[in-house]
């Protein structure tokens, strides 16, 4: 059974979040590039699965109001995590895409337990829209 392309899933996620008229860029890359970005922008010298770079924050947020930002996903890490979790790489990519997009619109699981719970609930809601596997959990 063919999977829904990432750009279609992105459209569905943005629509469900009321961001139909917004755009994001998605970069699918490897661990080496994600590690460089993580070191440069977060001070963490290690690869990670997904990074988000919001454009709606900070001094110049009003320059491009329709641009939410960038989501960078490491395919290397996504494949490894999918294998460990017993899910497909496409399903893991969906989890990471949702996680990244939620960060772009202001969700932050690192701000405390209630925010983490809120982000997890929204993630699961969005996951149910784009994935058929009802056993798939949020990020």
N, C-alpha and C positions, 0 to 999 in steps of 0.2 A: 504494500500500500504506500503510495507516494506521500511524502510529508509536505506540509504547507511551507512555502518558502519564508525565510526570515523576514523579508520586507512585508509580506502579507500579515504575518504575525504582529509585526511592529505597527502596522496600520490598525489592526484590531485592538491592540493594547492602547494606543493613543486615543482611538475613538472611545473606548470604554472609560478612559480617564478624562474625557471632555476636552481633549487636545487635538481635535481633528485638523485644525488649521496650523498646527505646529510641525516642526520637522526636527529630526535628529540625524546625526551621522553615526554609523555603526562601522567599527573597524574589527575585523576578525584577523588575528595575528598569532604569533607564536610566543612561547615563554620568554625568549630573549628580549623581544621588543617590549612586552608587558613589564618585565623586570626593570628595563631602563626607565619606562614611564613611572613605575611605582617608586623607584629610587629618586627620580627627579622631582616628582610632585608630592610624594607622601613620605619621603625619607626612609622608605623600607626597601632594603636591597634584597628583594626576593620576588619571584614571579607570583602572580595572584590570578584568580579566575576572571574577574571583571573589574574594570575601573570606569568611573563616570566623571565627566567634566562638564558641570552645569554652566550654561551661559546666562541664566536668569538670576545670577547672584553677583554681587560686587559692584564696583564703581561704574562699569560700562554695560550693565545689564539691559539698559533701555535702547542700545544701539540696534539690536536685532531681536525685537520682541517675539517673533515667531520661531526663533531657533532655541530649542531647549538645551542642546548641547551634544556631547559625544559620549558614546558607549564603546569601550574597547574590551573585547573578549579574547582571552587566550584559548585557541582551539586545542593546543597541547594539554592544558590543564583541564579543559572541559571534557576531553576524551578520557583522560585518566580518572577524573571524578565520576564520569558516567559509568565506566567499567567497575569502579569500586562500589557504586550504588546499585548496580544491576539494572541500569536504565539505558536508553539509547542516547547517543551523542546529541541528536536533535532535541530530545526531551531536556537534556542538561542545558543545551543552548537556550531553550525557551525559559528555563528557570533563571539563567544568568541575564538574559535580555530583560526580563521583567524586573529583576533586581536592579539592574543598571538604570532602567527608565524611571523606576520609582525614586531612585536617588536624584535623578535630574529634576523631578518635580517637587523635591523637598522632603521626602521620607528619609529618615536616618535611624537605623537600628542601633547605632552607637550612642544615642542620646538618653538611653534608659530603657527599662523593661517595658513600660507602656508603649513607647514609640516602636520598640522592636516587635511587640505583639501586634500593633496596628499595621506595621509593614508586612508582617507575616500573613495576616488576614487578607490584606489587599493582594498580596502576591498569590495566595491560593485562589482567590476569586478570579484573578486574571488568568491564572494557569488553567482553570476550568473552561475558560473561553477559547483557549487556543490549543489545548491538548486533550486527546480522547482518553488517555490513561488516567482513570479516576483514582488509582493508587499513588499517583505522582504527588509528592509533597512539595510544599513551598521551599524556597532556597534555604 
